[in-house]
Amino acid sequence: MTYQILVSDPVSAEGLQPLLNQDNIQVDYMNEFTNVTVQDVINRYDALIVRSQTTVTKELLEAGTNLKVIGRAGVGVDNIDLEAATEQGIIVVNAPDGNTISTAEHTFAMMMALARHIPQAYQTLMNGKWDRKSFKGVELHRKTLGIIGMGRIGSEVARRAKACRMTIIAYDPFLTEERADKLGITKGSLEDIYATSDFITVHTPLTKETKHMIDDNAFTKMKQGVRILNCARGGIIEEGALLRAIESGIVAGAALDVFEKEPAMDHPLLDRPEVIATPHLGASTEEAQTLVAQDVSEEIIAILNGESFKNAVNMPTISSEVRRALQPYYLLGEKLGEMAIQLVTEAPMKVTVTYGGELSDFDTASLTRRIMKGLLSYHLGDKVNIVNTFHMAKTYNLTYSVEHATSSLGFKNLITVTIETQQGKRSISGTMLAGYGPRIIKIDDYSIDMAPEDHLLYIQHNDIPGMIGLVGTTLGKHQVNIATMQVGRKQEGGEAIMMLSIDSLFNQDAFRDLEQINHIHSVKEIRL
C-alpha cells in the first residue's frame, strides 16, 4: 500500500529524507498546486506535515477523510485543533527534541555575549568610536551558574558550563541527588540559586507555577550584580520586576531571547544598556530545522507502519465502551495527579495508582495517562500530554505502576495516587459522588470530603480547640474568603489536617501569618 503525504508549509528538504526514502510513501508539496487550498486537496492524503503557517481547523480535518496523522515540524501545536483531530481519530505528533542543542548553544552564546558586552561594544565600534574602557567584562571561569529547569536543554547548558569550569547549582522538581551526581552538578533549591549564583538561566516550560516565578521578591534574594538569561519562555521572568532590579543595581545584565508579548519592538527593557536581546532565535539554526523535520518524518513512518511512536500530542484511540465508563473520571484523575505532586517537596521516584471498585473491571490505561499527565504537567506544562506522559515519566526517571484493590472504602469507585520520594510516601484518594462530582476523600491517613477547587489551602496542625477560628480570623484579616473547610484527624488531640477552598489566590502576608500560629506545622497552597 502506498501512502500519500502532503507538506503544506516550508519544511527542511533534508529533514524529510526519511519519508522520501520509503518505497511505499509519496510526498507532495502544497507549493506545487495552483489556485487550490489545503482543504481542497486534503482528502487525497494519509498524512499532513505543517509548521506554523497552515491552520488545521475542524473543517479541514473533516475534509481529510483519509487522514491518519498530522505532523508539526516544531514544538507548538496552537495552529492545530487537537480536540477535532482526536474526534476524527487522527494522531497529531510534534518534534520536541529537535531544538535542544540549538537552544542550549544560543543560551551559552548569550551568556558569553552578556559577560563580555559584545553587542554593545560592536555597536559602539560601528558608530565610529574605539572605546576599550567602557566594556570591561567578567569571566565565566569559576563563576556559579544557577540553572532553573534540568530537562534536555538545561542539561545541555550544564555540560557546556562545566567545560568553562563553572560551578553549577540546579533546581528542578524532578531532579534527584543521583542524577545531579551523574551530571556533576549540585542540586539546590530556588533560594540556594538566588543566594549563590553569578549567572541564572531559566529552562522551564511556562505553567501556572512558573509564570512570573522570578519576581520582585526573587530578585531581592539574589546576589548584587547577578546576570539573568531567558531563552525558554516569555513570562517566566516578570519583566517589570527585571527592569526594577536592573535600575536598582541588583541585576548587572540580562540576556533575553523571549518576551511575554512578541514581537517586542518597543519594550522598555530594550532601552537599557545592560540588556541584550534576540528575536526568539533559540531554535533558528539549519540543524534544528532539519532535526524537527526528521523527527516528525520518523514518527509518521512509525504510525503509518503500525509501529510504536512517542511524540503524539492528542488522545490515543480507545473503545467507545471504555471511554463512556471512564470519561466521568478523567477530570478527577488529572486533579488527583496535580494535587499529589504538590504534597511532596522532594523529587518523586515512584508513582503507584490504585483502582478500587468497578474501575477494576476496565482497562484503565487511558485514565492512568490522565493521572500521570496531571502529575507531570504541574511542573512541565504543555510539554506533557495524555499520549506522551509515560514517555515523559521515563525521561525523568520516574517509575509508575498500577494496582487493583479489593476494597474501595465503601465507595462505588476509588482512585488512590501514591508518590514515593526519599522522604517517604504521600497519598491522595478520590471518587465520584452522584450529584456532587469529583471529591477528594482522603489525604494520607486523614479522611476528608472536599471538591478539587482551583485554590486550596492544606494545613497540618495539632488538633486543639480554637484552631479553626484562628485560621479563619487570620485569613479574614487579609481579605481571603473561605468557600469551604474540611478537617481530618486520626484521634482526638493528635495531629490533624485542614483543607480549605478559597476564592482567590493566596498572598505571602497571609501565608506568613498562618505559619506563625502556634501548633500549625505547615501551610501549603495547592493550585489546580
Buried (B, 14 or more C-beta within 10 A) or exposed (E): EEBBBBBBBEBBEBBBEBBEEBEEBBBBBBEEBEEEEBBEBBEEBBBBBBBEEBEBBEEBBBBBEEBBBBBBBBBEBEBBBBEBBBBBEBBBBBBBBBBBBBBBBBBBBBBBBBBBBBBBBEEBEEEEEEEEEEEEBBEBEEBBBBBBBBBBBBBBBBBBBBEBEBBBBBBBBBBBEEBBEEBEBBBBEBEBBBBBBBBBBBBBBBBEBBBBBBBBEBBEEBBEEBBBBBBBBBBBBBBBBBBBBBEEEBBBBBBBBBBBEEEBEEBEBEEBEBBBBBEBBBBBBEBBBBBBBBBBBBBBBBBBEEEEBBBBBBBEEBEEEBEEBBEEBBBBBBBBBBBBBBBBEBBBBEBBBBBBBEBBEBEBEBBBBBBBBBBBBBBBBBBBBBBBBBBBBEBBBBEBEBEEBEEBBEBEBBBBBBBBBEEEEBBBBBBBBEEEEBBBBBBBEBBBBBBBBBBBBBBBBBBEEEBBEBBBEBBEEBEBEBEEBBBBBEEEEEBBBBBBBBEEEBEEEBBEBBEEBEEBEEBBBBBB
